Amino acid sequence: MIELAPDQLPALSAWFTAGAPGTAALAEHVRATGTGRWWADRATDPRTVAVSCAGHVLLRGDPGALAPGALAVFDGHYVRAADRFRPALGSAFGRLVPWERMLWVHRVPAPAARPPHGVTVRRLAPGDAPALTALTTDAAWIHATWGGPSALAASGRGWAALDRDRMLALACTYVQGTAYEDLACFTDPAHRRRGLALACVTALCRDVAARGRTASWTCSRDHRPSRLLAWNTGFRLRHEYVHYFTGQPAAHPPVRRETPPVRA
C-alpha cells in the first residue's frame, strides 16, 4: 500500500458509506479533521483503499489486487474490513487477533446526572489543553483521533468533570461523522464509581443531539463496565462485528511499488 496525498484521493462516496455510525465513519472524521492518513494499492485508479487514524484502519476494495504482505504497513492496528480481506491480512501478519465488538446507538434520552459536590461538568475549551495533558498516560488514546490534547480541547467536542483545574473524567467525540458521532470516555482510576463518566456522557449526548447528529458507542463485547455505561446513558445495541488486531509482519520478498508524486 502507498500513502496518498489529500489531493490524490478518489471520490470517498465510491469507497466508504456516508452517514455510518461507529468507527465506520472514520473516513468522514479524517476528511473533516485532517488527522489520519489515506492509502491505496496504487495512486491512479486504485482497487483497494484504506484510511487510518489513531491505530484504527478501514479497508475497502478488492483484496485480490494486493501483493503479498501489502498490508504490513498496518502493523499494530485495529483493522475493520470485509471477510474477503482475511487471507490478505493473514498473509501480511503472523499474528491476527479477532476482537468482538458491539455498536450501540443512542435511543433513550437520559436525565441529567448530578456530579458529586465540588465537581463541575462543562464543555471543553481551548484552555483545558494542559488539564488534558495532565491526565495519566493511559488516557492518551482518547485525544489521538484529534491529533492531541490541544486539538481536542479546541474542538469543543468534549465534556469534562473537573475539581478546580484538575480533570477527573472526560467524554468526547472520538470519531465524528456526518450523521453520527462515536463517543469515548475516560475516568481517572482514583475517581471511578462516582458517577463522573455518567454525567459527562449524558451532557455530551445532549450536545451531539443539538448538533443534529446521533451519538453512537463502540466497545468490546467483554467490557461489561462500558456496556453498562452505554445502557445507563440511553444507548441500545444495534449490531455486533469483528475487527482484527495485527502484529508480527510476515517476511516477504521485496515488492516493487508505485510511488506517488512528491508534494512540496
N, C-alpha and C positions, 0 to 999 in steps of 0.2 A: 504494500500500500504506500502511496505517496501523499504528502500533505499538500492540500490545495490552498492557494491564496484566496482571500474573500472574493476577489473579482473573477475567480475561475469557477465559482460554484454553479452547478446546474440548477434548474428550477426545483426548489425544495419540494413543491407540491407533487412532483413526479416520484419522489422517494419517500417522503415522510408524511404521515397522516396529520392533517391540520386539526387543531382543537382536541387533541388527545389528552387524557389525564395521566398523572404519574410521570415516571421517567420517560414515557413515550413522547413527552413534549420537549425532550432535550434539544432537538434541533431548533425549535422556536425560542427556547431560552438562550441558546448560544447566539442565534441571529440577533436577538434583542439586546443582549448584554455585551457581546463581543468577547465573552470569556469562554474559551474552548477552541477546538481545532477540528478541521474538516479533512477527510481522507477519501481517496478513491484508488481504484486499480490502475487508472490512467487519467491524464489531465483532460483529454478530449474524448467525448462520448463515453463516459465511464459506464461500466457494467455492474460495479459494486461501489457503494458509497457508505461512509461511516462518519459519525460525529462523536467527538469525545469531550468530556468535561468532568473535572474533579474525580477522575478514576472510573467514570461510567462511560459506556460505549453503546450507541445504537448502530446496528449493522443492517444494511438493506441491499437487495440486488441479487446477483447470480453468483453463487459460490464457485460454480464451475469456471469462472473467469479468473480465479485466484491461483497464483503459483504456489507450490508447496511452501509453507512457512510464511506466507504473505501477511498473516495476521499477527506475527510475532511482535509487531510494534505495540500491541495492546497487552503486553506482559503486566501482570499485577493489576488488571482492570476487571470491572464487573461488566460483562458483555450481554446485551439483550439482543437476540436475533431469532429468526425462524429456525425450526428444527433442521432445515436443509443445510444450515451452516455448521452443524455439529461435526461432520467429518473434517471440514476445513479447520475448525478450531482444534480438533484432536490431532491434526497433522502439525499444527503450529506449536502445541504445548504438550509437555509431558505431564502436566497437572491441570486438570479441568474439573472444578468442583461445582456441581449443580446446587443452586441456592433457591429454595422455595420461597416465594414472595406473595404478599397479599396487597391488593389495591382496594382502598376504601374511598368512598366519595361522601362529602358532607351532605346530609339529608335532613337532619333534625336540628333546628336552632336550639342551642343550649343556653340556659340562663347565665347571666353574668356571674362569674366566680369572684368571690371576695378574697383578696390576698390577705395574708397574716398582718397583724398590727406592725406598723413601721415599714412595710414594704409597699413600694409604688409600682404599678404596672402601667407602662406607657409605650407609645410608639418610639422606635429607634430614631435617633437624629444623628447628623454627622459628628457631633461632639462626643458620641458614645464609642467611637473607634478605640480609644485607649481602654475602656472597660471591656470591650470585646476582646482585645488583645490580651488582657489580663486573665481571661478565663483559662482553665487548665489546658495543657497541650492536647488532651483528649477531645477538646471541643473544636479544634482547628478545622475539622471536616465540614462544620456547619456553614462556614462562610467561604469554603473553597469554590463553590459554584458561582460565586460573585467576584472571585479574584482577590479575596482578602477581607479583613475586618473593616477597613475604611470604605470599600465599595459597598459592602452590605449595610453599614451604618448610614451611608448617604442615600441608599436606595429607598428608604422608608418602608421596606417590605418586611419589617420585623417588629415584634413587641417583646419587651423585656421586663423582668421583675428585678427591681433594684432596691437595695438598702443603702440609702445615701448615694454614693458614687460606685458602689460595688454591685456588679451584675451577678444575680443569683440564678437566674433562669432566662431562657431565650426561646422564642418560637419565631420562625421566619419562613418566608417562601424559599424553598430550596431549588425548585425548577419552575420557572414562570412561563406558562404557555399562553395562547391567545384566548382559550376558554377556561382553562383550569390553572390553578397554582398548587403545586405539590409542596406540602409543608414538612418542616422538620423542627425538632425541639431538643434542647439540652438543658439539664439542671445540674448545678454544682452538686457533686455527690454528698457534700456535708449538709445540703438543704433539700434533700429529696423527702417525699412523703409529707410535704407541707401544702400541697395544692398549688404550687407555683406554676408548674407546667400547664395545669388545667386552666389557670387564669390567663396565661399568655396565649395558649392555643385558642381559647374561646374568643379573646379580643381580636386575634388575627383572623379568625374565621369571619367575624363581622366585618372586618376591614376588606377582606377578599370579596365578600358579597357586595359591599358598597362600590367596589370597582367593576361590578358586573360580571365577575367570574365565580367559579365554584372551586372550593378547596378540595384537594384530594390528599391522600395519606398512603404511603407505602411502608411496609415493614416486613421483617422476616416472619415466616409462619410460626416459628417457635419463640418469638419475642412477646411473651404474654403481657408485660407492662405496657408495651407500645400498643398492643391490641386493645387493652382495657382503656388506655387514654383516648384512643380513637373512638371507641364506643361511647365513652362518657362525655365526649365533646360533640357528639352528634353525627359521627361518621358511620356509614354502613358498608358492609363488604360488597364489592362489585364483582371482582373475579380474582383468581389466583394465577400465577405464572412462574416461570423459572428463568433466572439469569445465571451466568456462569462466571466463576472467579478463575482467572487464568494465572498460570505460573510455570516456571521451568521451560523456557522456549526450547523446542526441539532443534537439533542440528540439521541443517540442510545445505546442499551445495549453493554457492553464491548464485543469485538470480539477477540478470540484467534488468533494471527497472527504468522506466521512463522518468525523466527529471523535469519538473515543472519550471517554467521561466523564472529567473531570479528577479525578485522585486526589490527595488531600491528602498 
